[in-house]
Amino acid sequence: MGSTVCQAVDADPALELVAAVDPHHAGLDLHSVAHVEGYGIQVAGDPEVFVDAAVEVAVDFTLAEAARENLLWLARQRIHAVTGTTGFSEQDYADFERAFTDSNCVIAPNFAIGAVLMMRFAEIAAPFFETAEVVEYHHDQKVDAPSGTAMMTARKIAEASKDWAADPTEHEVAEGARGGVADGIRVHAVRMRGMVAHQEVVMGTTGQTLTLRHDSYDRTSFMPGVLLAVKAVSQRSGLTVGLDRLLEI
């Protein structure tokens, strides 16, 4: 994901790519790692390079354990932050809100604009249905389940309606067959080789169902949302959670 972000920033005439950090590729020329047009930028192993390069906005796509420290460090350096990392706790969000006072932060579980719209559509539809379940599909290298997008979708659906039919399941022949439960909504996670990021929201009521589905076939699907956040973060005071806040939907 990092190389795709570098390519997108490098290609945008309104932005300038000035530094990159990846401990696994430290010392390499950024052109050889991300295939960006510009030469001369070496991948660093330490984020201090962001200070030296006078970075205004840093983009983080790591794991929660790393991103937690990265974001707090960026806040101390007064650097704006954009991250698609998921798995943060409520305490993490509270810490970020306290930390980002001299710079701002945008956290989005999904930067694909279509996925954000899918969540909004599900939220609108929820009051008109009695049952709802979320099925998310990701590549076989994703280590967390359910995805942050699925968790946020379940939360939005649950907040939009409190009138849900009871789950009739009394016995699971195979444990976990009914998936997990997030905010009272059943969520199923599929890990499949060949996939990138996909999600369905299935809602039902008497005599009908509604299925909302979004598919990301390539990491480039996330880049318009990332670039939107990079350009908007300086104008969004403190902590902003969710790309929908930037889209104003």
HELIX and SHEET records of a PDB file:
HELIX    1   1 GLY A    2  ALA A   11  1                                  10    
HELIX    2   2 LEU A   30  ALA A   34  1                                   5    
HELIX    3   3 GLU A   48  ASP A   52  1                                   5    
HELIX    4   4 ALA A   64  ARG A   76  1                                  13    
HELIX    5   5 GLU A   90  ALA A   99  1                                  10    
HELIX    6   6 ILE A  113  ALA A  125  1                                  13    
HELIX    7   7 ALA A  126  PHE A  128  5                                   3    
HELIX    8   8 GLY A  148  ALA A  160  1                                  13    
HELIX    9   9 ARG A  219  PHE A  222  5                                   4    
HELIX   10  10 MET A  223  ALA A  232  1                                  10    
HELIX   11  11 VAL A  233  GLN A  235  5                                   3    
HELIX   12  12 ASP A  244  LEU A  247  1                                   4    
SHEET    1   A 4 VAL A  57  ASP A  60  0                                        
SHEET    2   A 4 HIS A  80  THR A  83  1                                        
SHEET    3   A 4 CYS A 105  ILE A 107  1                                        
SHEET    4   A 4 LEU A 239  VAL A 241  1                                        
SHEET    1   B 5 GLY A 180  ALA A 182  0                                        
SHEET    2   B 5 ILE A 185  ARG A 191 -1                                        
SHEET    3   B 5 THR A 131  HIS A 138  1                                        
SHEET    4   B 5 ALA A 197  THR A 205 -1                                        
SHEET    5   B 5 GLN A 208  SER A 216 -1                                        
END                                                                             
